[in-house]
């Protein structure tokens, strides 16, 4: 993880960032393929 906020204490910000990234894992990917949206069927 890249750290851009020099004003935030890393001991506070790092756990917050980790929780955010772990939350991204809960996103369910779409079942349709991207190209299928442009199909002329």
DAJO-V201912 format. One line per field, one symbol per residue. phi: phi as a letter, one per 40 degrees, with the letter a starting at -180 (. if undefined). A space follows every 10 residues. Layout:
phi=???
//
This chain:
phi=.cbbcccbcc cccccccccc cccccccccc cccdcccbcc c
//
